[in-house]
Amino acid sequence: MSELGQFGVLLHEWRDRVAPPESGPGIASGSRRRTVGLRREELAELTTVSADYIKRLEQGRARPSLQVLKSLARALALTRAEYEHLCILTDHSVAQPGPVNRRIGTVTRELVDRLENVPVAVFDATWTLLACNSLGTALLGDASARSPRDRNMAWRYFTSTTNCEVESPRESEEFEASMVAELRDASSRYPSDRSLTAMVTALQGVSASFADLWQSGATAKFQRRRGFVDHTAVGRVRTDGTVLAVPEGDLRLMIFTAEPGSPDAAKLAALRART
């Protein structure tokens, strides 16, 4: 069953568990009910949509807007967990209270420490670098003295201040679209994070390509990046950066690897020997 189909099944089930109103617009006085909970017409009145639209939602033939989803959640008295589950099924981001988490938890730190043979970088939901393991610091440099924007991958890329280069023009286009999509998703999930809002506004002012992609509604997810790191000691290093999502704190790990036996692998080995 598709995710919209699952949404429709839940919508019907949760409509049935709501006690029907004793009276109201469109409810015939003294009419015998065949529905245990709310009728489609009654739910439609509570959410200001049509009964036919409720029917299409329950049949998995329509995807509700976020506004309609919130109205449904209120009318059906859904719990926070139930509402978030419906957001996932309908491909909507769930707004979180407060700012983006920028703290690395114990589980994440232990995981990074165990990956000592490869460079690893930890990013928050906005792709701001929070920390690296020792080999990651050797490859990318010590970021502790940089400002948050100067540690943000999207900011450095779109303002041409990065020492990393994407491998090909096609992958560069894919990377740009995915970075913008990631920031849009983070903005929708953390609407109260002022520093994120300010950075997105600033990027639209300094980068025409970012502004165009932001307006276009790019949706690609950032999962991998092939490219080069310009290193002051060992020179240009080609790496494959693989992204792992960390549920603890909504963080991301980027693990850098090089082709075994290649000159780039030898350069990473040389950096490992220096740490």
PyMOL commands that set and color helices and strands:
alter all, ss='L'
color gray80, all
select helices_A, chain A and resi 3-16+40-47+51-58+66-75+80-89+106-114+134-140+149-151+153-158+169-189+194-206+208-216+263-274
alter helices_A, ss='H'
color red, helices_A
select strands_A, chain A and resi 120-123+129-132+164-166+224-231+235-246+251-257
alter strands_A, ss='S'
color yellow, strands_A
deselect
rebuild
show_as cartoon
